[in-house]
Amino acid sequence: MSASYDSCSCDYDPPEFMSQRVRKARKPSECFECHCPILPGEKYEETFGKWDGDVSNFKTCNECLELRQWATISVPCFCYEYGNIFQCVRDLVHEAREDMPPGWVMEWGRHAVKVRRKRLQRLGKH
């Protein structure tokens, strides 16, 4: 792997504080990333924190969380913005594809297709 992926150089300020936990939905809500419904009984990640003086709360469905975890495992200093995970991962894949092992782009594609299928199914666009 290229040295550029070994050290962090994110171009935004870290949160003043942040906590994350995996929860089980008790009522319907919406994923902040893919905007799909999170149905009662499904697991999701809840992130609460303060960025640039503003307190925010984000819910991330399991499929979007898996995509983000895959990117973070692939490139330990994966920088992303909440609500923009797909563009951030797409940019990462475009930038790093030449330095990664064979099959890496296919792994990204499998995660992206999984989220897309869920989105089409949940939003009724078979």
N, C-alpha and C positions, 0 to 999 in steps of 0.2 A: 504494500500500500504506500502511496506517496506520502512524503513528510507533511504535506499541507493538510492532511487529514488527522494528524497526530496531535495538533495543538489547537486550542480554541481561539477564534477571532470573530466572535459574533458582533454584529454592528448595532446592538441595542443594549440598554442598561438592564441588568438583572433585576428581578422583583425585590422590593423592600422586604417582603416576607411572602411565603407561599406554602401551602399544605396541599397534599394530594392524598386521596383515599379511594379505594374501590368500594362501591356501594351497590345495593340491589334496589332497583326502582320500585317504589310503592305506588306511584301514580305515573301516568304518561308524561313524558317531557321530550325535549328535542336535543339532538347532538349539535354542539356548537360548530363542529367541523363539517359534517355532511348534511346536516339539517334533517336527517331521518328521525322518525319517532323512536324514542326509547320506551319500550313497552313495560308495563308492570311485570316484575319478576326477572327482568334482564339486568345484567351487571353493567356498570358504567363507571368511569373515573370522574370524580368531582375534584376540581381544582379551585382553591380559594386563595387569593393573594392581592397584593397591592403593587401596581406598576405605575410609575410616573405620578404618584399621588392619588391614583384612582383605585378603589377596591373593586374587584371583579370576581365572579364565580362562573366557572365553565364546566359543562357536562360533556364528556366524550364517550361515545358508544364503544363497545368492545372492538369492533372491526377497525375503527379509526385509531384506537389505542394500539392495536396490534401493528398497524402500519407505522405509527410513530415509534414503537418499540423496535421494530425491524430496522428502521433508519438509524436509530440510536445505537443499536448493536453493531450495525454495519460501519458506522462512522461515529465513534464515541463523542465527538464534538459536533453533533448535528444541531444546528440552530434552527428554531422554528418559531412561528408566531401562532398563537391560538386563533382559530378561525381561518387559517391559511395553510393547514398541514399538507394538503395535496400539492399546492404550488411549491412549497418548501421541499417536499420529497421529490417532486418532478425536477426541480432545479438541482438537487443533490445528485440524482441519477444522471442527469445530463452532464454535470461537471465531473463526476467520479467514474463513469462507466469504463473509461479506458484503463483505469488503475485497478479495477476490481476483477475477481476471478470469474471464469466462465459460469454462466447460470445466474449471476447476481441480478441482472436486469430482468430475467424471467421471474425471479422471486418477487421483485417489485411489482411486476405485472400481475402475479397471482393475488397479491394483497389488494392491488387497485381494482381488479375484477371483482373480488369478493365484496368490497365496499360498493361498487357500482351496481352489482346484482341486488344487494340488499336495498339500496336506494330505489331502484326501479320497482322492486317488489313492494316495498313499504309505501311508496308514493303512487302505486297503482298504475305504473307504466310498463306493463309486461311487454 
